[in-house]
Amino acid sequence: MSQSPDDFPSLKPGGHVCLPYAGEAEKHSAIAGFIHDGLVRGERCLYWGSKSGFLALVPHLEARGIPARALCERATLVFVDAAEPAEAAGGLDRHLASIRDAALAARAEGYAGLRVAGDPDQATRAGQSREQLAAFESSLARLLGDAHATGLCTFDRRTADAAILEVALATHAIAIVDGRVCDNPYFQAPDQPPGRLLGQERVAGMAANIRASAEAHALLDAENAALIVQNTLAGKREAAYRQRIAALARSIEARDRLLVTTARWLGRPLPALCGHIEDLSKDEHLSRFHQAITACGEHLAAILRLSHGLDEIAGFLQMQVVLRPERLDLVEVARVAIAEILQGDASGQVEIALEGAAEVAGTWDRLRLVRLFHSLIRTAREQGYDAHVNLRIEDLVQFARLRFEFMLPYSPALSDSGERARTLPYGPSGESDYERLAVHTWSAREIVRLMGGSLGISTWADARVVFTLDLPKTAAESPRADESDGS
């Protein structure tokens, strides 16, 4: 829609426009915009009215940069005198026929179409009744649609009868009110007769309602445009934030993997080195080097404590940071974790038997899974259970089940002498095996919780413990950097 008479919107062919004007300047400005739009579209423009009206229109056309006289000489802009009486039905029919012929001729001569501005004076309209005007405007609307022409009809709100004005508003789909081109909510289809007329006040109310509706639509369009701009800016900001968060997540992940790797590689050789240093310090042949060996042992012990500290920090960070899940085979990850555990066992006493499914596919974080295997097996061994572990992996419908089974080394099932199964020593508070294991598996429980699973502990009188771990296969993947476009 238009914001001012100088910003006249383009009208599609077949449009039928009503111009209820209240002043000559308003009328001429609107007609000039209407004709200028037609010339831009490559249409022939026809002014049907009085000679004086056309002469008054020319300055308004030239103000828009239209060479009116030159266009008249080329018959691109045509003046048609409306002085011939058209009050009779035959006169109206002849007028409609002339518009049809002019539309056909314009297309035959290479124009994109025809645009007609009807501006008869009051003397020409004086003989028209309400019914005649309704019939003529309805027929003209059909003709414009069939011929793909565009028409504008002017009506003087100061002198025209209220009934005539209401018919005019009811028979035009588009209205120009105060220089604004508006959709007409009072328009009635040609086959629907206009309602009862109530006079000038109703006409003024209809015109004001048309303009108010147009302003409301314009305000809504402006608001929507502003919202689109704001949403676009918000989307760009969100995309930038996501890219920064993704970069930060990658940096944190790299840091945590470095800490885990450092702790793992320091933790493997240092215990054995400390043992070797202790053996050397007891060798009498090296008594003269005992002081240096002792100092070396103290330094290695300090490094070992640092390794344990890094391991604890890495474990804590690993539980707090959401790493990137990926499609994995759980059985393959278990084999890799078992190989690492066996490689890091200096005593060579660890035995892990893997049973169950040959493959379990799902979406998990590889580092967390390996950390989980290490944590559960280490916890069981530190609490006195045997180095022999039975690990069974089952492939269920929506989750994978892992079963870690440990035995006490002197249980009846393993002792040849039939010695009674010993129980783990109770702590200072007298807690049971189950309670103590529940405390020591806290870090493993946190890892499982972050992965959306559950960890169960079962203990028996024969000093057997089973960790049952259920992990969902459909863990949600973290957003990647290439998915942060915000679109």
VMD Tcl script that draws the C-alpha trace (Angstrom):
set ca {
  {0.00 0.00 0.00}
  {1.05 3.61 -0.57}
  {2.30 5.99 2.11}
  {1.81 9.18 0.06}
  {0.41 10.28 -3.31}
  {3.97 10.46 -4.66}
  {4.53 6.78 -3.82}
  {1.81 5.27 -5.97}
  {1.82 1.45 -5.89}
  {1.60 -0.59 -9.07}
  {-1.89 -1.83 -9.87}
  {-2.38 -5.17 -11.56}
  {-4.39 -5.38 -14.82}
  {-8.09 -5.88 -14.12}
  {-8.09 -3.48 -11.18}
  {-11.12 -1.26 -10.66}
  {-10.36 1.81 -8.53}
  {-12.71 4.28 -6.88}
  {-11.50 7.84 -6.15}
  {-13.91 9.68 -3.80}
  {-12.06 13.00 -3.69}
  {-12.72 16.08 -1.59}
  {-10.61 18.59 -3.56}
  {-9.29 19.18 -7.08}
  {-5.65 18.90 -6.05}
  {-6.32 15.56 -4.41}
  {-8.08 14.30 -7.53}
  {-5.44 15.44 -10.02}
  {-2.58 14.05 -7.89}
  {-4.22 10.63 -7.66}
  {-5.02 10.50 -11.40}
  {-1.45 11.56 -12.22}
  {-0.11 8.72 -10.05}
  {-2.54 6.30 -11.69}
  {-1.46 7.32 -15.21}
  {2.23 7.35 -14.29}
  {1.93 3.77 -13.02}
  {0.32 2.73 -16.32}
  {3.03 4.37 -18.41}
  {5.72 2.63 -16.36}
  {4.01 -0.71 -17.04}
  {3.96 0.05 -20.79}
  {0.21 0.62 -21.03}
  {-1.75 3.11 -23.11}
  {-3.46 5.60 -20.81}
  {-6.83 7.15 -21.60}
  {-8.34 10.13 -19.77}
  {-12.15 10.22 -20.16}
  {-13.47 13.53 -18.89}
  {-13.71 17.24 -19.66}
  {-11.19 19.34 -21.58}
  {-10.68 21.63 -18.62}
  {-10.06 18.64 -16.35}
  {-7.39 17.28 -18.69}
  {-5.64 20.66 -18.95}
  {-5.61 20.90 -15.14}
  {-4.11 17.40 -14.99}
  {-1.16 18.13 -17.31}
  {0.93 20.08 -14.72}
  {0.57 17.22 -12.25}
  {1.78 14.76 -14.91}
  {4.76 16.94 -15.79}
  {5.60 17.24 -12.07}
  {6.11 13.49 -12.14}
  {8.41 13.74 -15.14}
  {5.77 12.72 -17.71}
  {6.01 14.58 -21.07}
  {2.23 14.76 -21.46}
  {2.13 16.66 -24.76}
  {4.69 14.39 -26.45}
  {2.81 11.32 -25.26}
  {-0.44 12.74 -26.61}
  {1.18 13.18 -30.01}
  {2.18 9.49 -30.01}
  {-1.28 8.45 -28.80}
  {0.26 6.86 -25.69}
  {-1.74 9.33 -23.62}
  {-5.22 9.91 -25.08}
  {-7.88 12.43 -24.12}
  {-11.52 11.45 -24.71}
  {-14.25 14.02 -24.24}
  {-17.03 12.78 -21.96}
  {-19.43 15.55 -22.96}
  {-21.62 13.13 -24.94}
  {-24.66 12.27 -22.77}
  {-24.48 8.74 -21.41}
  {-27.49 8.64 -19.19}
  {-29.41 6.33 -21.46}
  {-28.76 2.60 -21.36}
  {-27.64 2.72 -24.97}
  {-25.11 5.45 -24.14}
  {-23.64 3.38 -21.30}
  {-23.45 0.32 -23.54}
  {-21.66 2.34 -26.22}
  {-19.21 3.62 -23.62}
  {-18.42 0.07 -22.45}
  {-18.01 -1.05 -26.05}
  {-15.62 1.81 -26.75}
  {-13.48 0.79 -23.74}
  {-13.41 -2.79 -24.97}
  {-12.36 -1.69 -28.47}
  {-9.70 0.63 -27.03}
  {-8.26 -2.24 -24.96}
  {-8.07 -4.50 -28.02}
  {-6.50 -1.74 -30.11}
  {-3.88 -0.99 -27.43}
  {-2.75 -4.61 -27.34}
  {-2.77 -4.80 -31.14}
  {-0.48 -1.76 -31.30}
  {2.06 -3.31 -28.92}
  {1.04 -1.82 -25.58}
  {0.95 -3.96 -22.46}
  {-2.68 -3.01 -21.89}
  {-5.09 -0.15 -21.40}
  {-5.55 2.15 -18.42}
  {-8.67 4.35 -18.26}
  {-9.19 7.27 -15.86}
  {-12.87 8.22 -15.86}
  {-13.34 11.81 -14.68}
  {-16.68 13.13 -16.05}
  {-18.07 16.39 -14.72}
  {-21.24 16.70 -12.69}
  {-23.32 17.57 -15.74}
  {-22.39 14.25 -17.35}
  {-23.27 12.28 -14.21}
  {-26.44 14.25 -13.47}
  {-28.71 11.98 -15.47}
  {-27.51 8.73 -13.90}
  {-29.70 7.01 -11.33}
  {-28.45 4.81 -8.53}
  {-29.49 1.66 -10.43}
  {-27.89 2.81 -13.68}
  {-24.60 3.57 -11.92}
  {-24.61 0.20 -10.14}
  {-25.27 -1.62 -13.44}
  {-22.60 0.38 -15.29}
  {-19.88 -0.08 -12.61}
  {-20.61 -3.81 -12.30}
  {-20.39 -4.22 -16.08}
  {-17.23 -2.15 -16.19}
  {-15.63 -4.32 -13.48}
  {-16.35 -7.45 -15.56}
  {-15.03 -5.79 -18.71}
  {-11.79 -4.69 -17.05}
  {-11.23 -8.22 -15.79}
  {-11.92 -9.80 -19.18}
  {-9.81 -7.27 -21.14}
  {-6.98 -7.16 -18.56}
  {-7.40 -3.38 -18.43}
  {-7.29 -1.08 -15.41}
  {-9.87 1.58 -14.59}
  {-10.27 4.52 -12.21}
  {-13.59 6.28 -11.54}
  {-13.73 9.66 -9.79}
  {-16.57 10.86 -7.53}
  {-16.78 14.30 -5.91}
  {-17.65 13.77 -2.25}
  {-18.65 17.45 -1.91}
  {-21.44 17.51 -4.48}
  {-22.41 13.92 -5.31}
  {-25.52 12.34 -3.83}
  {-24.86 10.04 -0.86}
  {-26.62 7.14 -2.57}
  {-24.38 7.52 -5.63}
  {-21.26 7.64 -3.45}
  {-22.23 4.51 -1.55}
  {-22.86 2.64 -4.80}
  {-19.45 3.80 -5.97}
  {-17.74 2.43 -2.87}
  {-19.66 -0.83 -3.05}
  {-18.74 -1.51 -6.71}
  {-14.95 -0.93 -6.61}
  {-12.49 -3.39 -5.10}
  {-9.87 -0.65 -4.59}
  {-10.30 2.86 -3.25}
  {-7.99 5.87 -3.06}
  {-8.75 7.78 0.15}
  {-6.65 10.87 1.06}
  {-4.02 9.85 -1.47}
  {-3.66 6.30 -0.09}
  {-4.44 3.27 -2.24}
  {-6.49 0.88 -0.09}
  {-8.25 -2.46 -0.35}
  {-11.97 -1.74 -0.06}
  {-13.69 -3.82 2.65}
  {-17.12 -2.61 1.46}
  {-16.69 -3.98 -2.04}
  {-19.47 -6.30 -3.17}
  {-19.18 -8.72 -6.06}
  {-20.97 -7.60 -9.26}
  {-23.71 -10.19 -8.71}
  {-24.50 -8.78 -5.23}
  {-26.60 -5.57 -5.15}
  {-25.38 -2.87 -2.73}
  {-27.18 -2.60 0.59}
  {-29.50 0.13 1.76}
  {-27.95 3.59 1.65}
  {-27.98 5.86 4.68}
  {-26.65 9.18 3.42}
  {-23.51 11.29 3.57}
  {-22.58 10.24 7.10}
  {-22.42 6.58 6.11}
  {-20.36 7.45 3.03}
  {-17.91 9.42 5.15}
  {-17.75 6.54 7.63}
  {-17.11 4.04 4.85}
  {-14.27 6.17 3.47}
  {-12.77 6.64 6.94}
  {-13.03 2.90 7.62}
  {-11.27 2.12 4.36}
  {-8.41 4.42 5.25}
  {-8.22 3.12 8.82}
  {-8.07 -0.45 7.54}
  {-5.30 0.49 5.13}
  {-3.33 2.22 7.88}
  {-3.77 -0.80 10.14}
  {-2.48 -3.09 7.39}
  {0.44 -0.75 6.75}
  {1.27 -0.70 10.47}
  {1.05 -4.49 10.61}
  {3.33 -4.79 7.58}
  {5.84 -2.42 9.19}
  {5.69 -4.37 12.44}
  {6.21 -7.66 10.59}
  {9.14 -6.17 8.70}
  {10.69 -4.98 11.97}
  {10.17 -8.41 13.52}
  {11.81 -10.07 10.53}
  {14.81 -7.75 10.87}
  {15.05 -8.40 14.60}
  {14.71 -12.16 14.13}
  {17.43 -12.06 11.49}
  {19.76 -10.13 13.80}
  {18.92 -12.46 16.68}
  {19.60 -15.46 14.46}
  {23.00 -14.06 13.49}
  {23.87 -13.38 17.12}
  {22.73 -16.85 18.12}
  {24.81 -18.40 15.32}
  {27.87 -16.45 16.49}
  {27.29 -17.54 20.08}
  {26.90 -21.16 19.03}
  {30.13 -21.02 17.06}
  {31.94 -19.63 20.09}
  {30.41 -22.24 22.37}
  {31.34 -25.01 19.92}
  {34.93 -23.74 19.75}
  {35.07 -23.52 23.55}
  {33.65 -27.03 23.87}
  {36.29 -28.37 21.49}
  {39.01 -26.62 23.50}
  {37.69 -28.01 26.78}
  {37.42 -31.48 25.27}
  {41.00 -31.29 23.99}
  {42.20 -30.13 27.43}
  {40.39 -32.97 29.18}
  {41.71 -35.59 26.79}
  {45.23 -34.24 27.32}
  {44.80 -34.48 31.11}
  {43.47 -38.03 30.88}
  {46.28 -39.11 28.55}
  {48.93 -37.48 30.74}
  {47.58 -39.09 33.90}
  {47.34 -42.48 32.17}
  {50.89 -42.46 30.79}
  {52.39 -41.15 34.03}
  {50.47 -43.71 36.08}
  {51.76 -46.72 34.15}
  {55.56 -46.63 34.67}
  {55.84 -44.63 37.89}
  {54.68 -47.34 40.36}
  {57.16 -49.81 38.89}
  {59.94 -47.21 38.97}
  {59.21 -46.48 42.62}
  {59.44 -50.21 43.34}
  {62.76 -50.47 41.53}
  {64.15 -47.47 43.43}
  {63.07 -49.05 46.72}
  {64.82 -52.31 45.78}
  {67.99 -50.42 44.85}
  {67.96 -48.56 48.15}
  {68.07 -51.94 49.97}
  {71.00 -53.26 47.95}
  {74.15 -53.22 50.14}
  {76.40 -53.07 47.08}
  {74.94 -49.64 46.31}
  {75.22 -48.30 49.84}
  {77.35 -45.38 48.75}
  {74.56 -44.33 46.37}
  {71.77 -44.71 48.93}
  {71.44 -40.97 49.49}
  {71.08 -40.24 45.78}
  {68.75 -43.20 45.31}
  {66.62 -42.04 48.22}
  {66.40 -38.53 46.76}
  {65.44 -40.06 43.39}
  {62.76 -42.10 45.11}
  {61.32 -39.02 46.79}
  {61.17 -37.17 43.48}
  {59.49 -40.11 41.78}
  {57.01 -40.33 44.66}
  {56.19 -36.65 44.18}
  {55.65 -37.23 40.46}
  {53.45 -40.22 41.28}
  {51.34 -38.07 43.59}
  {51.06 -35.53 40.79}
  {49.94 -38.32 38.46}
  {47.24 -39.37 40.93}
  {46.13 -35.75 41.26}
  {45.90 -35.32 37.49}
  {43.93 -38.55 37.30}
  {41.42 -37.29 39.86}
  {41.12 -33.90 38.13}
  {40.63 -35.60 34.75}
  {37.95 -37.84 36.22}
  {36.09 -34.89 37.71}
  {36.28 -32.82 34.50}
  {35.18 -35.78 32.44}
  {32.02 -36.06 34.53}
  {31.22 -32.34 34.27}
  {31.81 -31.69 30.56}
  {29.37 -33.00 27.96}
  {31.62 -34.49 25.32}
  {30.64 -35.34 21.76}
  {28.83 -38.68 21.35}
  {29.41 -40.77 18.24}
  {28.19 -44.01 16.70}
  {30.12 -46.82 18.41}
  {30.24 -50.58 18.81}
  {30.12 -51.10 22.57}
  {31.82 -54.50 22.34}
  {34.74 -53.00 20.40}
  {35.11 -50.22 22.98}
  {35.08 -52.87 25.76}
  {37.89 -54.80 24.03}
  {39.98 -51.60 23.76}
  {39.39 -50.80 27.45}
  {40.30 -54.36 28.48}
  {43.53 -54.15 26.47}
  {44.45 -50.89 28.21}
  {43.71 -52.38 31.64}
  {45.82 -55.46 30.94}
  {48.64 -53.32 29.54}
  {48.67 -51.15 32.64}
  {48.66 -54.13 35.07}
  {52.27 -54.52 36.25}
  {51.51 -57.67 38.28}
  {50.02 -59.54 35.35}
  {47.25 -60.95 37.57}
  {44.23 -59.26 35.95}
  {41.99 -61.61 33.94}
  {38.92 -60.28 32.15}
  {36.55 -62.62 30.31}
  {34.26 -60.93 27.75}
  {30.97 -62.69 26.99}
  {27.61 -61.99 25.36}
  {26.75 -60.13 22.16}
  {29.23 -59.88 19.32}
  {28.19 -56.29 18.50}
  {26.09 -53.60 20.18}
  {25.65 -50.38 18.18}
  {24.67 -47.08 19.80}
  {25.54 -43.41 20.32}
  {27.95 -42.87 23.22}
  {31.06 -40.94 24.17}
  {34.08 -43.23 23.75}
  {36.18 -41.56 26.46}
  {33.45 -41.85 29.07}
  {32.88 -45.53 28.29}
  {36.56 -46.38 28.65}
  {36.74 -44.32 31.84}
  {33.72 -46.20 33.17}
  {35.32 -49.62 32.57}
  {38.52 -48.50 34.32}
  {36.64 -46.99 37.27}
  {34.45 -50.04 38.02}
  {37.25 -52.60 37.74}
  {39.68 -50.49 39.77}
  {37.05 -49.89 42.49}
  {36.33 -53.60 42.82}
  {40.03 -54.47 43.06}
  {40.73 -51.72 45.61}
  {37.93 -53.13 47.80}
  {39.61 -56.56 47.93}
  {37.87 -58.45 45.15}
  {39.78 -60.85 42.93}
  {41.56 -59.77 39.74}
  {39.37 -62.15 37.72}
  {36.43 -60.33 36.11}
  {33.53 -61.70 34.10}
  {32.13 -59.01 31.77}
  {28.92 -59.81 29.90}
  {27.37 -57.40 27.35}
  {23.75 -57.89 26.23}
  {22.04 -56.13 23.32}
  {18.50 -55.17 24.38}
  {15.94 -53.21 22.39}
  {16.50 -49.64 23.57}
  {19.60 -49.98 25.74}
  {22.71 -52.05 26.29}
  {23.27 -54.01 29.54}
  {26.76 -54.60 30.93}
  {27.31 -57.06 33.83}
  {30.61 -56.96 35.77}
  {31.02 -59.92 38.18}
  {33.81 -60.09 40.80}
  {34.64 -62.71 43.50}
  {36.64 -62.58 46.72}
  {39.85 -64.58 46.30}
  {39.02 -66.90 49.27}
  {35.34 -67.57 48.60}
  {34.18 -71.23 48.79}
  {33.77 -71.28 45.02}
  {37.48 -70.53 44.54}
  {39.20 -72.04 47.65}
  {40.49 -75.64 47.46}
  {40.81 -75.87 51.27}
  {37.12 -75.15 51.79}
  {37.95 -72.14 53.94}
  {34.91 -70.07 54.79}
  {34.35 -67.09 52.67}
  {35.86 -64.04 54.22}
  {33.96 -60.81 54.21}
  {35.31 -57.40 53.54}
  {36.25 -55.58 56.74}
  {33.63 -53.18 57.91}
  {34.45 -49.50 58.01}
  {34.51 -47.29 61.11}
  {30.79 -46.65 60.84}
  {30.00 -50.34 60.44}
  {28.67 -50.02 56.93}
  {27.99 -53.13 54.84}
  {29.75 -54.27 51.65}
  {26.93 -52.76 49.60}
  {27.08 -49.41 51.39}
  {30.87 -49.18 51.05}
  {30.77 -50.05 47.34}
  {27.99 -47.52 46.79}
  {30.26 -44.82 48.20}
  {33.32 -45.84 46.22}
  {31.42 -46.07 42.95}
  {30.13 -42.51 43.24}
  {32.24 -41.21 40.33}
  {31.11 -44.10 38.13}
  {27.49 -43.41 39.05}
  {27.90 -39.77 38.03}
  {29.32 -40.75 34.65}
  {26.42 -43.15 34.10}
  {23.90 -40.51 35.14}
  {25.33 -38.01 32.66}
  {24.99 -40.65 29.96}
  {21.31 -41.19 30.84}
  {21.78 -44.72 32.26}
  {21.66 -46.52 35.61}
  {24.16 -48.47 37.70}
  {23.06 -51.24 40.09}
  {25.11 -53.11 42.74}
  {24.35 -56.62 44.02}
  {26.28 -58.48 46.76}
  {25.97 -62.07 48.03}
  {27.08 -63.97 51.12}
  {29.63 -65.91 49.08}
  {31.58 -62.65 48.66}
  {30.45 -62.08 45.11}
  {29.57 -58.63 43.75}
  {27.88 -57.72 40.44}
  {27.73 -54.28 38.86}
  {24.81 -54.05 36.40}
  {25.00 -51.13 34.03}
  {22.18 -50.09 31.65}
  {23.02 -47.50 28.98}
  {20.47 -46.11 26.46}
  {21.48 -46.50 22.83}
  {20.06 -43.14 21.72}
  {22.10 -40.63 23.70}
  {21.51 -37.11 22.25}
  {24.44 -35.76 20.27}
  {25.94 -32.38 21.20}
  {25.54 -29.56 18.62}
  {28.44 -29.37 16.16}
  {30.05 -26.22 14.88}
  {28.78 -26.71 11.34}
  {25.20 -26.89 12.62}
  {25.29 -23.44 14.26}
  {24.21 -21.36 11.24}
  {20.99 -20.29 12.95}
  {19.01 -20.81 9.95}
}
mol new
graphics top color blue
foreach p $ca { graphics top sphere $p radius 0.5 }
foreach p [lrange $ca 0 end-1] q [lrange $ca 1 end] { graphics top cylinder $p $q radius 0.2 }
display resetview
